[in-house]
Amino acid sequence: MPTILRERGFRFFFFSLEGDEPPHVHVEKGDACAKFWLNPVELAQNHGFRGHELSRLRRMVLARRATFEEAWHEHFGVED
């Protein structure tokens, strides 16, 4: 479960067995978790985050999308 980024109490990561899915990132803080597709950046799942938090998380994912995609491709051995 590689962690890509920790910021403002949020942990951005992905699961090592999800390489058969399109690139995405999971985010957790406390008991809340969400999943965002990376291309395009879109909410896939949410468990516990409130609307304003999801808006903030989407902006954070958009700002770091290239970093998250690079980490995804490096981990799963995908060539661009």
C-alpha positions in Angstrom: 0.0 0.0 0.0 2.4 2.7 -1.2 1.8 6.1 0.3 2.4 8.9 -2.2 1.8 12.0 -0.1 0.8 13.1 3.4 -0.5 16.6 3.6 -2.8 18.4 6.0 -3.7 15.1 7.8 -4.7 13.4 4.5 -2.8 10.3 3.3 -2.8 9.7 -0.5 -2.0 6.1 -1.5 -3.0 3.2 -3.7 -3.3 -0.5 -3.2 -0.6 -2.7 -4.8 -3.2 -5.2 -6.2 -5.2 -2.6 -8.2 -3.0 -2.4 -11.3 -5.8 -3.8 -13.5 -7.9 -0.7 -12.8 -7.3 2.7 -14.4 -4.9 5.0 -12.5 -6.5 6.3 -9.3 -5.6 7.4 -5.8 -7.2 6.7 -2.5 -7.3 9.4 0.3 -7.9 8.8 3.9 -8.1 10.9 7.1 -9.3 9.3 10.3 -12.2 7.0 9.5 -13.0 8.7 6.2 -11.8 7.5 2.8 -12.3 8.3 -0.9 -11.1 7.2 -4.3 -10.4 9.5 -7.2 -9.8 8.5 -10.8 -6.9 10.4 -12.2 -7.7 10.9 -15.9 -10.0 12.7 -15.7 -10.0 13.6 -12.1 -13.3 12.3 -10.8 -14.7 11.0 -7.5 -15.1 7.2 -7.7 -16.0 6.4 -4.1 -16.6 8.2 -0.8 -17.0 6.9 2.7 -17.3 9.5 5.3 -16.0 12.8 3.7 -18.3 15.7 3.6 -19.0 17.7 0.5 -16.7 20.6 1.3 -13.9 18.1 2.1 -14.4 16.3 -1.3 -14.2 19.6 -3.1 -10.9 20.4 -1.4 -9.6 16.9 -2.0 -10.5 17.1 -5.7 -8.5 20.3 -6.0 -5.5 18.7 -4.2 -5.7 15.7 -6.6 -5.9 18.0 -9.6 -2.9 19.9 -8.5 -0.8 16.8 -8.0 -2.2 14.6 -10.7 1.0 14.3 -12.7 2.9 13.2 -9.5 0.2 10.6 -8.7 0.2 9.2 -12.3 3.9 9.0 -12.3 3.9 7.1 -9.0 1.2 4.8 -10.4 3.0 4.0 -13.6 6.3 3.5 -11.8 4.8 1.1 -9.2 2.8 -0.9 -11.7 5.5 -0.9 -14.5 3.4 0.9 -17.0 5.0 2.7 -19.9 3.5 6.1 -21.0 
